[in-house]
Each structure stands twice: as structure tokens, then as C-alpha cells.
Amino acid sequence: MPGAGLLLVTHLAAPLGLLWLGHGYRQRSSSVRAWFWGGVVGYLASVVLVTAVLLLPPVFWGAPGGVRWRLIQWTPLLLPLLTASGAGLFRRTGAAEPVRAPRPTRPRPPHPSRSSASSPSR
């Protein structure tokens, strides 16, 4: 029964890896956060793809070990890895850096309690 073991490994490796990457998310660097979100997007896409493949009628299944079996077996592992590495490389090249306009500076009005005009004269 090597197919069942492989199925278990391929379907659990991505969620466990994402769980590990998500631990301490706020303390991680921006490139690790990009890897994490790329993996999440890839895993969700793989869940949708595997569900669609599983819902195909038996007429499209073909021979055991065919394309359908390979999609069900390998998509939950390979698609998150591909999207996570793509997001990490996209972040590393600097293409994902947001362009921010400088903040406009305005003079602040004086506080009413610190104004010399508002203090009572004695």
C-alpha cells in the first residue's frame, strides 16, 4: 500500500510546512512572510483543483496511475511549493516593494492649554 503512504505525506507536508512558517509570523522577515502567503495561495488552489478532479465522472478517470491519479497525488505538495518559491523570489527581487508617496507635513496648530493668549492674567 505505498500509494496510501505517499498520499498521506503529500497531503500533510504543505499544511505542516505552512503551520511551521506561520508560527511567529510577526517576527519573521518580509521574505518569509511572502513565502508563507505564496504557500497558502498555492495550497488553496491545489484544494480547488483536487476537488474538481475528484468530481470528474468515472468515464474520465482513465487507467489507474494516470493523469488523474498524479494530479490528486502531487498537486497538494507541488503547487504550494511552486507558488511559495515564486512569491519568495518576487519579494526578493524587490518587485513587490510598495511605492509610497512622502507624507505631507503640515504645521500643527498650538495646543489651547499651552497658548499664552488663553492663560488667565492675574
Secondary structure, 3 states (H helix, E strand, C coil): CHHHHHHHHHHHHHHHHHHHHHCCHHHCCHHHHHHHHHHHHHHHHHHHHHHHHHCCCHHHCCCCCCHHHHHHHHHHHHHHHHHHHHHHHHHHCCCCCCCCCCCCCCCCCCCHHHCCCCCCCC
